[in-house]
Amino acid sequence: MSWSASWIKTFVSPQGKPTKTLTDARDYLLKLPSRHAEHDVQAAIEAVLMAAEGRSPMLHAMAGIGTVLNGRKGIHLPKLSSRPRWERLS
């Protein structure tokens, strides 16, 4: 995986800048002034680095940046279908 890899959901920073790729996430996380000591920020930085190196799934990086941007609410992925899985199989 590379730093230009993008994810399925675009996050918007409090400054209004969209975070679409691992590069955007890295830049946002490294520019946080005083939050580097917080555990959620450290975990997000590690998840983004590991995803860029191909050692971790992108979903971990998405969850990390979503937690930092949205607080403890994390990420909300779009619902794929309103029908239960067993109904779609038939």
N, C-alpha and C positions, 0 to 999 in steps of 0.2 A: 504494500500500500504506500501511497505517497502523501505528501502534505497537501496536494491539490484535491485529494479525495473529498467528495461532498456527501452529505447525508440527506435523508428523505424529508427532514423537517428543517426549515430555516428558523433559527432563533434570532430574536432582536434584542440587542443590548439596551440597557437603560438610556444610553445616548442616542438610540435610534438606528444604530448601524447593524445591518444584517450579518449574521454569523452562519455562513453556508458551508465552509470548508474547514479542514483541520488547521489550515494556516490562519484563518480568521479566529478560530477558537484559541489557538496558541497566542496570537497577538493580544487578544482581549485578556486572557488569563495573566499574561506577563505584565500587562499595564495596570493591573489592579494595585492601588497604592499600598494599602495596609492589610490586605486580607491574605497575604501569602502564608501566614502562620496558621490559618484556619484549616481544619482537617478536610472539609469538603473541597476547598480550592486545591490543596495538595493532591487529593485523590483525582480531581478533574485533570490536573496537569499531567499526572502519571498516566491516566487513561488515554489522554490525547497523544502523548509521546508513544505509548505502546501501540496504539492504533496506527500511527504513522509509520512505525517500524514493522508493522505486520504481526505483532506478538499478541494482539488483543482484538476482539471484534469492535467494529465501529459503534455498535450499540452501547458499549461501555463508555466511549467518549461522548456519545450523545447524552447519556444519562448524567455524566459528570458535568458537562457544560449546562445542561438543563437545570440541574440542581443549583449550580452557582447563579445562573440568571434568574431562575424562578423561585429561589428559596427551597424550602423542603418539599414543595409540590412536585418537583422533578419535571419529567416530560410527559406529554400527553400525545400519543400517536393517534392518527386518524383511525376510526373504526372501519374495518374492511368490509364487513357485511352485517346486515341486521338479522339474517337467518342463522340459526345454529348450524354448526359444522355438519352434524349428521343429516340435516335436511339438504344441504348442498351436495352431499355425496351421491344422492339418489337421482 
